[in-house]
């Protein structure tokens, strides 16, 4: 019998393959009605945001662990640089942006399930370094976290749409200005 986990796994496979996540096809693939699929996932937009967030969250966990030897602004800068590089290199993300530009931008750059979690995660990392006493924020960490995420969006998504390689060094230089 199919479960919500099966729906998320199938949607993740479609996304990673660069295919459009189609709710009718997904329901058929896992053998449930569309109504059941919508009830489990909250709809296509929410499902896409959850799938992309789950992939991002894993990457962020790995990056944060890999930068554990660093402290303060150095750790924050390196973690954000690595995240930018992973996002820029993501073929599934590029396919999503290419195939469904307006949907992708709306789901990834507007306040909502994806962006809110990315901001919260960024703020948690800022707060962690501040609590360690290895970094002193120059402004409220909620504001800084939101600004960093918006900066990343500007560099990554706008450049990806016009098929230009985002300038990671430029983005990190501006992040340095924000983080001090």
mmCIF file of the C-alpha atoms, coordinates in Angstrom:
data_MODEL
# 
_entry.id   MODEL 
# 
loop_
_atom_site.group_PDB 
_atom_site.id 
_atom_site.type_symbol 
_atom_site.label_atom_id 
_atom_site.label_alt_id 
_atom_site.label_comp_id 
_atom_site.label_asym_id 
_atom_site.label_entity_id 
_atom_site.label_seq_id 
_atom_site.pdbx_PDB_ins_code 
_atom_site.Cartn_x 
_atom_site.Cartn_y 
_atom_site.Cartn_z 
_atom_site.occupancy 
_atom_site.B_iso_or_equiv 
_atom_site.pdbx_formal_charge 
_atom_site.auth_seq_id 
_atom_site.auth_comp_id 
_atom_site.auth_asym_id 
_atom_site.auth_atom_id 
_atom_site.pdbx_PDB_model_num 
ATOM 1   C CA . UNK A 1 1   ? 0.000  0.000  0.000   1.00 0.00 ? 1   UNK A CA 1 
ATOM 2   C CA . UNK A 1 2   ? 1.300  3.456  -0.937  1.00 0.00 ? 2   UNK A CA 1 
ATOM 3   C CA . UNK A 1 3   ? 2.157  6.060  1.692   1.00 0.00 ? 3   UNK A CA 1 
ATOM 4   C CA . UNK A 1 4   ? 2.946  9.778  1.790   1.00 0.00 ? 4   UNK A CA 1 
ATOM 5   C CA . UNK A 1 5   ? 6.636  8.799  1.841   1.00 0.00 ? 5   UNK A CA 1 
ATOM 6   C CA . UNK A 1 6   ? 6.146  7.036  -1.494  1.00 0.00 ? 6   UNK A CA 1 
ATOM 7   C CA . UNK A 1 7   ? 4.669  10.225 -2.946  1.00 0.00 ? 7   UNK A CA 1 
ATOM 8   C CA . UNK A 1 8   ? 7.641  12.287 -1.789  1.00 0.00 ? 8   UNK A CA 1 
ATOM 9   C CA . UNK A 1 9   ? 10.104 9.676  -3.056  1.00 0.00 ? 9   UNK A CA 1 
ATOM 10  C CA . UNK A 1 10  ? 8.441  9.566  -6.485  1.00 0.00 ? 10  UNK A CA 1 
ATOM 11  C CA . UNK A 1 11  ? 8.292  13.365 -6.696  1.00 0.00 ? 11  UNK A CA 1 
ATOM 12  C CA . UNK A 1 12  ? 11.963 13.547 -5.711  1.00 0.00 ? 12  UNK A CA 1 
ATOM 13  C CA . UNK A 1 13  ? 12.899 11.082 -8.453  1.00 0.00 ? 13  UNK A CA 1 
ATOM 14  C CA . UNK A 1 14  ? 10.997 13.147 -11.026 1.00 0.00 ? 14  UNK A CA 1 
ATOM 15  C CA . UNK A 1 15  ? 12.581 16.385 -9.866  1.00 0.00 ? 15  UNK A CA 1 
ATOM 16  C CA . UNK A 1 16  ? 16.102 14.918 -9.826  1.00 0.00 ? 16  UNK A CA 1 
ATOM 17  C CA . UNK A 1 17  ? 15.574 13.557 -13.338 1.00 0.00 ? 17  UNK A CA 1 
ATOM 18  C CA . UNK A 1 18  ? 14.669 17.060 -14.518 1.00 0.00 ? 18  UNK A CA 1 
ATOM 19  C CA . UNK A 1 19  ? 11.088 16.055 -15.283 1.00 0.00 ? 19  UNK A CA 1 
ATOM 20  C CA . UNK A 1 20  ? 8.015  18.089 -14.466 1.00 0.00 ? 20  UNK A CA 1 
ATOM 21  C CA . UNK A 1 21  ? 6.329  16.874 -11.293 1.00 0.00 ? 21  UNK A CA 1 
ATOM 22  C CA . UNK A 1 22  ? 2.841  16.093 -12.576 1.00 0.00 ? 22  UNK A CA 1 
ATOM 23  C CA . UNK A 1 23  ? 0.298  15.221 -9.894  1.00 0.00 ? 23  UNK A CA 1 
ATOM 24  C CA . UNK A 1 24  ? -1.805 13.010 -12.191 1.00 0.00 ? 24  UNK A CA 1 
ATOM 25  C CA . UNK A 1 25  ? 1.245  10.987 -13.252 1.00 0.00 ? 25  UNK A CA 1 
ATOM 26  C CA . UNK A 1 26  ? 2.538  10.831 -9.708  1.00 0.00 ? 26  UNK A CA 1 
ATOM 27  C CA . UNK A 1 27  ? -0.790 9.535  -8.380  1.00 0.00 ? 27  UNK A CA 1 
ATOM 28  C CA . UNK A 1 28  ? -0.834 6.873  -11.089 1.00 0.00 ? 28  UNK A CA 1 
ATOM 29  C CA . UNK A 1 29  ? 2.774  5.887  -10.417 1.00 0.00 ? 29  UNK A CA 1 
ATOM 30  C CA . UNK A 1 30  ? 2.164  5.210  -6.746  1.00 0.00 ? 30  UNK A CA 1 
ATOM 31  C CA . UNK A 1 31  ? -1.378 3.877  -7.201  1.00 0.00 ? 31  UNK A CA 1 
ATOM 32  C CA . UNK A 1 32  ? -3.476 6.425  -5.320  1.00 0.00 ? 32  UNK A CA 1 
ATOM 33  C CA . UNK A 1 33  ? -6.176 8.883  -6.313  1.00 0.00 ? 33  UNK A CA 1 
ATOM 34  C CA . UNK A 1 34  ? -5.260 12.489 -6.996  1.00 0.00 ? 34  UNK A CA 1 
ATOM 35  C CA . UNK A 1 35  ? -7.404 13.503 -4.017  1.00 0.00 ? 35  UNK A CA 1 
ATOM 36  C CA . UNK A 1 36  ? -5.330 11.270 -1.749  1.00 0.00 ? 36  UNK A CA 1 
ATOM 37  C CA . UNK A 1 37  ? -2.105 12.621 -3.225  1.00 0.00 ? 37  UNK A CA 1 
ATOM 38  C CA . UNK A 1 38  ? -3.231 16.221 -2.676  1.00 0.00 ? 38  UNK A CA 1 
ATOM 39  C CA . UNK A 1 39  ? -4.310 15.416 0.874   1.00 0.00 ? 39  UNK A CA 1 
ATOM 40  C CA . UNK A 1 40  ? -0.893 13.856 1.602   1.00 0.00 ? 40  UNK A CA 1 
ATOM 41  C CA . UNK A 1 41  ? 1.209  16.565 -0.004  1.00 0.00 ? 41  UNK A CA 1 
ATOM 42  C CA . UNK A 1 42  ? -0.803 19.769 0.207   1.00 0.00 ? 42  UNK A CA 1 
ATOM 43  C CA . UNK A 1 43  ? -0.735 20.163 -3.577  1.00 0.00 ? 43  UNK A CA 1 
ATOM 44  C CA . UNK A 1 44  ? 1.877  20.496 -6.266  1.00 0.00 ? 44  UNK A CA 1 
ATOM 45  C CA . UNK A 1 45  ? 3.402  23.776 -5.082  1.00 0.00 ? 45  UNK A CA 1 
ATOM 46  C CA . UNK A 1 46  ? 3.838  22.541 -1.539  1.00 0.00 ? 46  UNK A CA 1 
ATOM 47  C CA . UNK A 1 47  ? 5.165  19.184 -2.733  1.00 0.00 ? 47  UNK A CA 1 
ATOM 48  C CA . UNK A 1 48  ? 7.788  20.865 -4.931  1.00 0.00 ? 48  UNK A CA 1 
ATOM 49  C CA . UNK A 1 49  ? 8.840  23.164 -2.104  1.00 0.00 ? 49  UNK A CA 1 
ATOM 50  C CA . UNK A 1 50  ? 9.099  20.230 0.295   1.00 0.00 ? 50  UNK A CA 1 
ATOM 51  C CA . UNK A 1 51  ? 11.105 18.123 -2.165  1.00 0.00 ? 51  UNK A CA 1 
ATOM 52  C CA . UNK A 1 52  ? 13.534 20.929 -2.966  1.00 0.00 ? 52  UNK A CA 1 
ATOM 53  C CA . UNK A 1 53  ? 13.831 21.825 0.705   1.00 0.00 ? 53  UNK A CA 1 
ATOM 54  C CA . UNK A 1 54  ? 14.614 18.226 1.691   1.00 0.00 ? 54  UNK A CA 1 
ATOM 55  C CA . UNK A 1 55  ? 17.443 18.167 -0.858  1.00 0.00 ? 55  UNK A CA 1 
ATOM 56  C CA . UNK A 1 56  ? 18.680 21.588 0.293   1.00 0.00 ? 56  UNK A CA 1 
ATOM 57  C CA . UNK A 1 57  ? 18.488 20.617 3.943   1.00 0.00 ? 57  UNK A CA 1 
ATOM 58  C CA . UNK A 1 58  ? 20.668 17.545 3.355   1.00 0.00 ? 58  UNK A CA 1 
ATOM 59  C CA . UNK A 1 59  ? 23.206 19.683 1.524   1.00 0.00 ? 59  UNK A CA 1 
ATOM 60  C CA . UNK A 1 60  ? 23.160 22.276 4.313   1.00 0.00 ? 60  UNK A CA 1 
ATOM 61  C CA . UNK A 1 61  ? 23.646 19.583 6.975   1.00 0.00 ? 61  UNK A CA 1 
ATOM 62  C CA . UNK A 1 62  ? 26.640 18.204 5.084   1.00 0.00 ? 62  UNK A CA 1 
ATOM 63  C CA . UNK A 1 63  ? 28.123 21.661 4.541   1.00 0.00 ? 63  UNK A CA 1 
ATOM 64  C CA . UNK A 1 64  ? 27.698 22.698 8.169   1.00 0.00 ? 64  UNK A CA 1 
ATOM 65  C CA . UNK A 1 65  ? 29.360 19.490 9.346   1.00 0.00 ? 65  UNK A CA 1 
ATOM 66  C CA . UNK A 1 66  ? 32.190 19.895 6.830   1.00 0.00 ? 66  UNK A CA 1 
ATOM 67  C CA . UNK A 1 67  ? 32.920 23.446 8.012   1.00 0.00 ? 67  UNK A CA 1 
ATOM 68  C CA . UNK A 1 68  ? 32.866 22.586 11.739  1.00 0.00 ? 68  UNK A CA 1 
ATOM 69  C CA . UNK A 1 69  ? 36.601 23.249 12.171  1.00 0.00 ? 69  UNK A CA 1 
ATOM 70  C CA . UNK A 1 70  ? 36.120 26.873 11.167  1.00 0.00 ? 70  UNK A CA 1 
ATOM 71  C CA . UNK A 1 71  ? 34.665 29.498 13.448  1.00 0.00 ? 71  UNK A CA 1 
ATOM 72  C CA . UNK A 1 72  ? 32.778 32.754 13.179  1.00 0.00 ? 72  UNK A CA 1 
ATOM 73  C CA . UNK A 1 73  ? 32.548 34.717 9.944   1.00 0.00 ? 73  UNK A CA 1 
ATOM 74  C CA . UNK A 1 74  ? 35.012 32.335 8.279   1.00 0.00 ? 74  UNK A CA 1 
ATOM 75  C CA . UNK A 1 75  ? 32.694 29.381 8.859   1.00 0.00 ? 75  UNK A CA 1 
ATOM 76  C CA . UNK A 1 76  ? 29.596 31.299 7.829   1.00 0.00 ? 76  UNK A CA 1 
ATOM 77  C CA . UNK A 1 77  ? 31.270 32.589 4.665   1.00 0.00 ? 77  UNK A CA 1 
ATOM 78  C CA . UNK A 1 78  ? 32.582 29.151 3.679   1.00 0.00 ? 78  UNK A CA 1 
ATOM 79  C CA . UNK A 1 79  ? 29.254 27.438 4.380   1.00 0.00 ? 79  UNK A CA 1 
ATOM 80  C CA . UNK A 1 80  ? 27.392 29.991 2.282   1.00 0.00 ? 80  UNK A CA 1 
ATOM 81  C CA . UNK A 1 81  ? 29.971 29.734 -0.511  1.00 0.00 ? 81  UNK A CA 1 
ATOM 82  C CA . UNK A 1 82  ? 29.579 25.953 -0.607  1.00 0.00 ? 82  UNK A CA 1 
ATOM 83  C CA . UNK A 1 83  ? 25.799 26.218 -0.613  1.00 0.00 ? 83  UNK A CA 1 
ATOM 84  C CA . UNK A 1 84  ? 25.944 28.688 -3.500  1.00 0.00 ? 84  UNK A CA 1 
ATOM 85  C CA . UNK A 1 85  ? 28.209 26.352 -5.454  1.00 0.00 ? 85  UNK A CA 1 
ATOM 86  C CA . UNK A 1 86  ? 25.896 23.376 -4.873  1.00 0.00 ? 86  UNK A CA 1 
ATOM 87  C CA . UNK A 1 87  ? 22.830 25.348 -5.945  1.00 0.00 ? 87  UNK A CA 1 
ATOM 88  C CA . UNK A 1 88  ? 24.609 26.686 -9.024  1.00 0.00 ? 88  UNK A CA 1 
ATOM 89  C CA . UNK A 1 89  ? 25.734 23.192 -10.027 1.00 0.00 ? 89  UNK A CA 1 
ATOM 90  C CA . UNK A 1 90  ? 22.265 21.637 -9.539  1.00 0.00 ? 90  UNK A CA 1 
ATOM 91  C CA . UNK A 1 91  ? 21.092 20.346 -12.914 1.00 0.00 ? 91  UNK A CA 1 
ATOM 92  C CA . UNK A 1 92  ? 17.598 19.542 -11.567 1.00 0.00 ? 92  UNK A CA 1 
ATOM 93  C CA . UNK A 1 93  ? 17.250 23.125 -10.357 1.00 0.00 ? 93  UNK A CA 1 
ATOM 94  C CA . UNK A 1 94  ? 18.385 24.470 -13.727 1.00 0.00 ? 94  UNK A CA 1 
ATOM 95  C CA . UNK A 1 95  ? 15.851 22.203 -15.462 1.00 0.00 ? 95  UNK A CA 1 
ATOM 96  C CA . UNK A 1 96  ? 13.097 23.460 -13.129 1.00 0.00 ? 96  UNK A CA 1 
ATOM 97  C CA . UNK A 1 97  ? 14.059 27.091 -13.763 1.00 0.00 ? 97  UNK A CA 1 
ATOM 98  C CA . UNK A 1 98  ? 14.271 26.515 -17.521 1.00 0.00 ? 98  UNK A CA 1 
ATOM 99  C CA . UNK A 1 99  ? 11.034 24.538 -17.837 1.00 0.00 ? 99  UNK A CA 1 
ATOM 100 C CA . UNK A 1 100 ? 8.856  26.366 -15.316 1.00 0.00 ? 100 UNK A CA 1 
ATOM 101 C CA . UNK A 1 101 ? 10.542 29.709 -14.758 1.00 0.00 ? 101 UNK A CA 1 
ATOM 102 C CA . UNK A 1 102 ? 7.656  31.622 -13.203 1.00 0.00 ? 102 UNK A CA 1 
ATOM 103 C CA . UNK A 1 103 ? 6.606  28.708 -10.983 1.00 0.00 ? 103 UNK A CA 1 
ATOM 104 C CA . UNK A 1 104 ? 10.190 28.090 -9.844  1.00 0.00 ? 104 UNK A CA 1 
ATOM 105 C CA . UNK A 1 105 ? 10.788 31.737 -9.004  1.00 0.00 ? 105 UNK A CA 1 
ATOM 106 C CA . UNK A 1 106 ? 7.480  32.019 -7.161  1.00 0.00 ? 106 UNK A CA 1 
ATOM 107 C CA . UNK A 1 107 ? 8.070  28.878 -5.118  1.00 0.00 ? 107 UNK A CA 1 
ATOM 108 C CA . UNK A 1 108 ? 11.735 29.486 -4.318  1.00 0.00 ? 108 UNK A CA 1 
ATOM 109 C CA . UNK A 1 109 ? 11.987 33.251 -3.886  1.00 0.00 ? 109 UNK A CA 1 
ATOM 110 C CA . UNK A 1 110 ? 8.700  34.290 -2.280  1.00 0.00 ? 110 UNK A CA 1 
ATOM 111 C CA . UNK A 1 111 ? 7.892  33.944 1.381   1.00 0.00 ? 111 UNK A CA 1 
ATOM 112 C CA . UNK A 1 112 ? 6.585  30.451 1.862   1.00 0.00 ? 112 UNK A CA 1 
ATOM 113 C CA . UNK A 1 113 ? 7.601  26.924 2.806   1.00 0.00 ? 113 UNK A CA 1 
ATOM 114 C CA . UNK A 1 114 ? 10.939 26.894 0.960   1.00 0.00 ? 114 UNK A CA 1 
ATOM 115 C CA . UNK A 1 115 ? 12.258 30.387 1.573   1.00 0.00 ? 115 UNK A CA 1 
ATOM 116 C CA . UNK A 1 116 ? 11.012 30.526 5.171   1.00 0.00 ? 116 UNK A CA 1 
ATOM 117 C CA . UNK A 1 117 ? 12.911 27.337 6.018   1.00 0.00 ? 117 UNK A CA 1 
ATOM 118 C CA . UNK A 1 118 ? 16.069 28.522 4.256   1.00 0.00 ? 118 UNK A CA 1 
ATOM 119 C CA . UNK A 1 119 ? 15.953 31.822 6.137   1.00 0.00 ? 119 UNK A CA 1 
ATOM 120 C CA . UNK A 1 120 ? 15.313 30.015 9.446   1.00 0.00 ? 120 UNK A CA 1 
ATOM 121 C CA . UNK A 1 121 ? 18.232 27.678 8.788   1.00 0.00 ? 121 UNK A CA 1 
ATOM 122 C CA . UNK A 1 122 ? 20.523 30.602 7.924   1.00 0.00 ? 122 UNK A CA 1 
ATOM 123 C CA . UNK A 1 123 ? 19.449 32.471 11.060  1.00 0.00 ? 123 UNK A CA 1 
ATOM 124 C CA . UNK A 1 124 ? 20.098 29.350 13.172  1.00 0.00 ? 124 UNK A CA 1 
ATOM 125 C CA . UNK A 1 125 ? 23.636 29.142 11.797  1.00 0.00 ? 125 UNK A CA 1 
ATOM 126 C CA . UNK A 1 126 ? 24.232 32.835 12.443  1.00 0.00 ? 126 UNK A CA 1 
ATOM 127 C CA . UNK A 1 127 ? 22.851 32.449 15.971  1.00 0.00 ? 127 UNK A CA 1 
ATOM 128 C CA . UNK A 1 128 ? 25.027 29.385 16.581  1.00 0.00 ? 128 UNK A CA 1 
ATOM 129 C CA . UNK A 1 129 ? 28.217 31.248 15.742  1.00 0.00 ? 129 UNK A CA 1 
ATOM 130 C CA . UNK A 1 130 ? 27.094 34.290 17.772  1.00 0.00 ? 130 UNK A CA 1 
ATOM 131 C CA . UNK A 1 131 ? 26.284 32.056 20.788  1.00 0.00 ? 131 UNK A CA 1 
ATOM 132 C CA . UNK A 1 132 ? 29.768 30.534 20.585  1.00 0.00 ? 132 UNK A CA 1 
ATOM 133 C CA . UNK A 1 133 ? 31.214 33.998 20.848  1.00 0.00 ? 133 UNK A CA 1 
ATOM 134 C CA . UNK A 1 134 ? 33.118 33.503 17.590  1.00 0.00 ? 134 UNK A CA 1 
ATOM 135 C CA . UNK A 1 135 ? 31.147 36.118 15.649  1.00 0.00 ? 135 UNK A CA 1 
ATOM 136 C CA . UNK A 1 136 ? 29.341 39.301 16.564  1.00 0.00 ? 136 UNK A CA 1 
ATOM 137 C CA . UNK A 1 137 ? 26.401 40.177 14.338  1.00 0.00 ? 137 UNK A CA 1 
ATOM 138 C CA . UNK A 1 138 ? 26.253 43.744 13.080  1.00 0.00 ? 138 UNK A CA 1 
ATOM 139 C CA . UNK A 1 139 ? 22.439 43.647 12.970  1.00 0.00 ? 139 UNK A CA 1 
ATOM 140 C CA . UNK A 1 140 ? 19.560 41.458 14.056  1.00 0.00 ? 140 UNK A CA 1 
ATOM 141 C CA . UNK A 1 141 ? 20.289 37.902 12.857  1.00 0.00 ? 141 UNK A CA 1 
ATOM 142 C CA . UNK A 1 142 ? 16.743 37.506 11.504  1.00 0.00 ? 142 UNK A CA 1 
ATOM 143 C CA . UNK A 1 143 ? 17.329 40.506 9.245   1.00 0.00 ? 143 UNK A CA 1 
ATOM 144 C CA . UNK A 1 144 ? 20.808 39.317 8.278   1.00 0.00 ? 144 UNK A CA 1 
ATOM 145 C CA . UNK A 1 145 ? 19.551 35.809 7.505   1.00 0.00 ? 145 UNK A CA 1 
ATOM 146 C CA . UNK A 1 146 ? 16.787 37.155 5.300   1.00 0.00 ? 146 UNK A CA 1 
ATOM 147 C CA . UNK A 1 147 ? 19.208 39.513 3.532   1.00 0.00 ? 147 UNK A CA 1 
ATOM 148 C CA . UNK A 1 148 ? 21.708 36.707 2.883   1.00 0.00 ? 148 UNK A CA 1 
ATOM 149 C CA . UNK A 1 149 ? 19.004 34.455 1.428   1.00 0.00 ? 149 UNK A CA 1 
ATOM 150 C CA . UNK A 1 150 ? 17.681 37.261 -0.799  1.00 0.00 ? 150 UNK A CA 1 
ATOM 151 C CA . UNK A 1 151 ? 21.224 37.981 -1.948  1.00 0.00 ? 151 UNK A CA 1 
ATOM 152 C CA . UNK A 1 152 ? 21.776 34.326 -2.830  1.00 0.00 ? 152 UNK A CA 1 
ATOM 153 C CA . UNK A 1 153 ? 18.482 34.283 -4.734  1.00 0.00 ? 153 UNK A CA 1 
ATOM 154 C CA . UNK A 1 154 ? 19.475 37.343 -6.713  1.00 0.00 ? 154 UNK A CA 1 
ATOM 155 C CA . UNK A 1 155 ? 22.825 35.938 -7.726  1.00 0.00 ? 155 UNK A CA 1 
ATOM 156 C CA . UNK A 1 156 ? 21.662 32.387 -8.407  1.00 0.00 ? 156 UNK A CA 1 
ATOM 157 C CA . UNK A 1 157 ? 18.199 32.546 -9.923  1.00 0.00 ? 157 UNK A CA 1 
ATOM 158 C CA . UNK A 1 158 ? 18.521 35.688 -12.027 1.00 0.00 ? 158 UNK A CA 1 
ATOM 159 C CA . UNK A 1 159 ? 21.774 34.508 -13.583 1.00 0.00 ? 159 UNK A CA 1 
ATOM 160 C CA . UNK A 1 160 ? 20.456 30.982 -14.103 1.00 0.00 ? 160 UNK A CA 1 
ATOM 161 C CA . UNK A 1 161 ? 17.465 32.288 -16.022 1.00 0.00 ? 161 UNK A CA 1 
ATOM 162 C CA . UNK A 1 162 ? 19.655 34.182 -18.463 1.00 0.00 ? 162 UNK A CA 1 
ATOM 163 C CA . UNK A 1 163 ? 22.009 31.189 -18.547 1.00 0.00 ? 163 UNK A CA 1 
ATOM 164 C CA . UNK A 1 164 ? 24.945 33.126 -17.179 1.00 0.00 ? 164 UNK A CA 1 
ATOM 165 C CA . UNK A 1 165 ? 27.300 31.602 -14.624 1.00 0.00 ? 165 UNK A CA 1 
ATOM 166 C CA . UNK A 1 166 ? 26.550 33.292 -11.294 1.00 0.00 ? 166 UNK A CA 1 
ATOM 167 C CA . UNK A 1 167 ? 29.455 35.211 -9.808  1.00 0.00 ? 167 UNK A CA 1 
ATOM 168 C CA . UNK A 1 168 ? 30.032 33.284 -6.573  1.00 0.00 ? 168 UNK A CA 1 
ATOM 169 C CA . UNK A 1 169 ? 32.982 35.462 -5.551  1.00 0.00 ? 169 UNK A CA 1 
ATOM 170 C CA . UNK A 1 170 ? 30.880 38.608 -5.966  1.00 0.00 ? 170 UNK A CA 1 
ATOM 171 C CA . UNK A 1 171 ? 28.061 37.106 -3.904  1.00 0.00 ? 171 UNK A CA 1 
ATOM 172 C CA . UNK A 1 172 ? 30.491 36.054 -1.163  1.00 0.00 ? 172 UNK A CA 1 
ATOM 173 C CA . UNK A 1 173 ? 32.067 39.537 -1.173  1.00 0.00 ? 173 UNK A CA 1 
ATOM 174 C CA . UNK A 1 174 ? 28.636 41.072 -0.493  1.00 0.00 ? 174 UNK A CA 1 
ATOM 175 C CA . UNK A 1 175 ? 27.900 38.417 2.135   1.00 0.00 ? 175 UNK A CA 1 
ATOM 176 C CA . UNK A 1 176 ? 31.193 39.424 3.810   1.00 0.00 ? 176 UNK A CA 1 
ATOM 177 C CA . UNK A 1 177 ? 29.948 43.015 3.949   1.00 0.00 ? 177 UNK A CA 1 
ATOM 178 C CA . UNK A 1 178 ? 26.738 41.851 5.629   1.00 0.00 ? 178 UNK A CA 1 
ATOM 179 C CA . UNK A 1 179 ? 28.443 39.513 8.095   1.00 0.00 ? 179 UNK A CA 1 
ATOM 180 C CA . UNK A 1 180 ? 31.425 41.709 8.897   1.00 0.00 ? 180 UNK A CA 1 
# 
